Amino acid sequence: MDAVSAGTGVTAAFQPIVDTARGIVVGFEGLARFEMPAEIGVEDLFAQARAANRSAEIEARCLRVILAERGSVPANCFIAVNVSPHILRHEAIRAVWRDHPDLQGIFVELTEQSVIDSVVDLEPELDAIRGAGGLIAVDDLGSGYAGLSRLLALKPALIKLDRELITGIDTDEAKRALVEMIGTFASRIDSWVLAEGIETAAEYDTIAALGVPLAQGYYLARPGPAWPVLAAPVPPRAVSQPVPVVRNLLEVVPAVESVATAASIFTDHTEVRTVVLIDHRGRPVSVLDSESAHLGLVTDAVRVNLDTPVRDALLRAVTRDSTHRYDPLIVTDNAGRYAGVVRLERLITTAVQ
C-alpha cells in the first residue's frame, strides 16, 4: 500500500467508449493497474486502504497517473476517472484538482464503493469540479445507491448503466424496458447514458437499437495503454428514417457573461428579444429577456444537445413550470458549450409536420 500511495507500481489503462450513433470512439475510461503479488487483488488493496483510512491517498495517486496521460488523448475524446464520493472532500483529492485546474474533457465518476449520505455535503466539491470545466458522472446505476431522487440532486451529465443490467439484455424484456425508462429520465435532466460491461454483439445491438448513446465493454475493446483501438469496426446505429433534431432549428442570440451587459444590449438594441448568460467557460447559465435582465433575475434554463430530437426537446419544453414554459431552450454542443437557442414555436411547427 505504501508503494502504491507513493506512485510505485501504478500504471494507467484506458478502455474505449463508443458513440453508438456513429460507431466511433469518443472517450476513454481511465483505470489504474497495480503491480502486486498474485494473491492480492485490487478489491483487497482498496479494502485494506479503507480499513487503514488511506483510501484518499490511494485514489489520489490513481487519479494523478491517469490524468498524466491526458495531454495525448485523441482529438474530440473525453476521459472518465473514478472517485469514491466519501473522499471528495479529502485534501489529497482536492490537491489533485488544484494541480489540474482545467478539467475540460474530464468526467468525474462517483463510484459505488461508498454510499452518498448527503448530496448537500458534496455540493461545494461538485461545484468546484464543474467550475473547473469538469462534468459529473454517476457510476453503476442499477447496482446500488443511485436512486432517482439522488440523481435529481446530483444532476449528473452522464449516467452509467451497470453490467448487471446490461448482461443478457438481448433476451430480457424487463431489462430493455428499464433501460428505455432510464433513457427517457436521463434526457429530461440533460444527461447522457452509457452502457458498460457489453460482452456480446447481441448486447451491443440491443442497446444501440434502444438508443443508448454510449457503450463500453470487452466486446468493443479491452483496457490497454493509451490509447487502445476497437477490437473490430462498429457499424453506426441504424436509423429507419431521418429524425429532425434541434440543430436544424438553431437560432444564435447574443451570449454575455454578466446580467449588466445583457441589460445594456436590450437598452441599446430594442429589436433583441433574447440574450443568453454564460459562464467564463462558455457554458450557458440562463435565458434572459429585457425584463429579467433589468431586474437581475437569473433562473436555470433547460438545456438540450444539438442532436436532441425535436419531439424530445418539445416534450421537455411543455412540461416545464408554467412560468417559463414558453422560454427558448438553450442548445449546447457535446462539451456543454453554448451553441444557440431554439424557440418553442419552431419546435411545435417542426414536430407537427
N, C-alpha and C positions, 0 to 999 in steps of 0.2 A: 504493500500500500504506500509506503514511503517513497519507493521508486516511482510509482505512478504519479503521485502528487508533485514530485519533482520534475516530471516530464520524461523520465526514462522508460523506454519500452512502450510508449504510446504512439500510435500512428493513426492517420485518418484514412477512412474508406468512404466511398460515396456510391449511393445507389440511384440510378436514373429515375426520374419521374416523367411520365409521358402525358402529353396532351392528346386525349383520345380523339378529338375532332380532327386534328391534323396529322396524328401519327408521328409526332416528333418529340424529342426530349426538350423539356422546358425548365427542368430543375433537377436538383440532386439532394437527397437526404444525407447529411454528414453523420458518420458513425465513427466511434473510437474503437480501435483494436489494441489489445494488450498482449504483451509477451509475459506469459505466466506459466507456471507448472501445469501440466495437463490435468491434474486432479483438482485444480481450482478454476471454476467457471466464472464468467462475467457476473452472473447473478450473485455468486458467492462473494466476489470482490465488493459489489455495491452493498450487499448485506453487512459485510464487515465494516464498510465505511459508515453505514448508518448507525451500527452498534457503537462505533467509536466516535460518533458525532463529527465525521470528516467527509460527509457527502459533498459539501460545498466545494472543498478544495479539489476533490477528485473530478467533479463535474466541471469546475472552472478550468482544470488542465485539459480536459477533453474539448471544451469549447475553444480554447486557445489553439490547440493542434488543428482543429477543423478550420477555424477562421483564418489560420495562417495560409491556407490554400486559396482563399477567395480571390486573390489577385489574378489568378489564371483561369477562373471559371469561364466556360464558353459564353459567348455573347448571348444576351437575352435569356439567360438562365438564372434561376434563384437557387439559394442554398437553404435548407431547413436544418436547424440544430435543436437538440433536445435539452430541456431543463426541467428539473423537478420543481413544482410550484413552491414547496415549503422552503426552498433555499434561495428564492429570487431576491430576498431582502438581505442575504448574507453579503458581507463586504467582499468576499472573494469573487462573487458573481458580479457585483457592482463594478469591481475593478476591471473585469473583462470588458464591460460596456464602455467604461472610460477609455480604455485602450483602443476601442473600436467605436469612435464617436459617430461614424456614419454607418448605419445599419441598412441602408438601401439594398434591396435584393435579398434580405435575410428574413426568413420565417423563424420565429422562436416558438417551438412546440412545448406546451405544458404537458408533461408526460403523466402516465398513470401510476408512477411509483409511489405517489402520496396523494391523499385526498386534499382537495381545496376546502379548508374550513370556512374561509371568509374571502369572497371576491373583493369586498371593500378594502380589506387589508392589503391586497395586492395592487390596487389601483395606482398608487404612486409609481410602482415598478413598471407596470404595464404602460402607463402614460409616458414614462421615460424612454422605454423601448420604441413606442410609436413616435415619440418626439424626435428620436434619432433616425427615423425613417424605416424602422423595422415593422414587421407585421406579426400578429399573434395567431398561432395555430393551436388547436386542441387535438391531442393525440388519443388514439384508441377509443373513439366513440363506439359504443356497443359493448365494451367490456368493463366499464367502471363508472367513475364519478360523474361524468358529464351529462347530467340531466338537462332537460330543455330549459328550465328556468335558469340554471347556472350558465348555460350557453348564452342566453339573452344578456346576462350580466357581464360576461366576458367579452362579448362582441368580437369573436374571432374572425379573422379574414380567411381562415382555412380550417375545415373540419375533416379529420381523418377517420375513415371507417376501418375498424379493427379487422384483422384477418379472420377472426371467428365469425364475423358477419359475412365476409366475402367467400369463405370456403364453401364450395358446393352451391353457390348462389344460382348456378345454371339449372339446377334441378329442384330448387326450393322456392316455391311461390311466395311463402311468407317473408323470406329474406328479400326477395325482389320488391315486394310491396313496401317493406320497411325502408329500403334504400330509396325508393321513389318518394316516400314521405319525407325523409331527411333531405333529399334534394330540393323539394318544394320549400321546406323550412329554411334551408340554407340560402336559397335565392331571395327569401324575404328579409334576411338580415345581412345581405351583402357579403355572403361567404362562398368560397369555393368548396367543393367536396373532392376528397382524394380517397380512392380505394386502394388499400395496401394489402400485401400478402397474396397477390394474384399468382397462382402457380400453374394454371392451365389455360389453354386457348379458349375453352368454353367459358371459363370465368371472365376472361378479358372481354370476349364478345358480348357477354351478358351485360356487364357494367357499361360497356360502350353503348349498347343498344338502349340502356336505361338513361343515357345522357349524363353519366358521371364524367365530369370534365377531365379529371386527373387520375392516373393509375401508376402503381408501383408494385413490384414483386419479382420473384425469381423467374417467372415466365418471361418477363421483359428483359431483365438483366440482374445479375448478382452484384453485390457491392464489390468495389475494387478501388485501386489507387486512382487519383484524379487523372483523367475523367473517363470512366468506363462508357462503352457504347452499347447499344441494344444487341441482344443475342441474335435477333433477326429483324428484318424490316417489319414495321407495324402499319397496316393499312389505315388510312383516315376513316373516321366514323362514317358509315353510310347514311346519307340523308335522302329520303324519298323525294322531297321537293324543297326548293329554297324556302327558308323561313325568314321573313323580314326582321331585321334587327335594328336597334336604336341608332347604330352608326349611320344608317341611311337617312335619319331624321335630325341629325345633329345641327344645332344652332350655336355658333360661337358668340358669347357675350363677354363683356369686359370682366377680367379677373383681377382683384386687388387684394392687398394684404392688410388693409385697415378699413374699418367702417367709415372713418372720416373721409378717406379717399373716395369711397363709394358715394357718400353723400355729396361730395363735390362734383362727381360725374353727373349725378342726377340734376344738380343745380345748373350745371353748365351745358348739359345736353338733354333737353327735355324729351327728345324722341327715344331715349334709352328707357327700356322697361325693366330690365333685369341686370343685376351685377352679381357676380359670384365672389364670395370671400374665400381666400385660400390661405394656407399657412406658408411658412418660409420655404417649404419643400415642394410647393406647387400642388399640395393636396387640398381638395375643396372642403370647406367647413360649413358654409351656409349659402342659401339663396337670399338675396336682398332685393326688395323693391324700394321705391323712393321713401315711402313712409317708414319702413323698418330701418332703413339706413339713417334717416334723420333722427329717429328716436333711439338709435343704438340697440335695436332688438335683434339678437342673433339666436337662431334656433337651428338645431340639427336638421339637415336636409336628407332626403332619400337619395342614395347614390346607386347607379346601375352601371355595369360594364358596357363598353362599346358594342359587345357582341350579345348582349341580353336580348332575347326575342321580344318583339314588340308587345305581344299579348302578356308576357310575364311582367314587363315594365308597367303596362296598363293596370294589371291586377294590383300591383304594389301601390300604384298611384291612387286608385279609387278606394283602397282600404285604409288610407291614412286618416288621421284625425281630421274632422271636418274643417277645422281652422286653416289647414294647409293643403287640403285635398287638391286644389287647383294650382298649386305652385308648380313651377317647372321641376323636373327631376335633373339632378346633376349626373353627368356622364363622365366616367373615368376610364383611363387605359388600364392595362394589366398591372402596372406598377402603382395604381391608385392615384395617378396624377390627373388633374383637371383636363378634360377634353372639350367640354361644351355642355349645353343643356338640351333637353327635349321637352316640349310643351305637351300638356295633356290633350289639346285639340288635335295635334298631329298624331299622337298615339291612337286616339279614337278613330280618326278618319282612315288611318292605315289598317287598323285591326278589323274594320268592318268591310274592307274591300274584298 
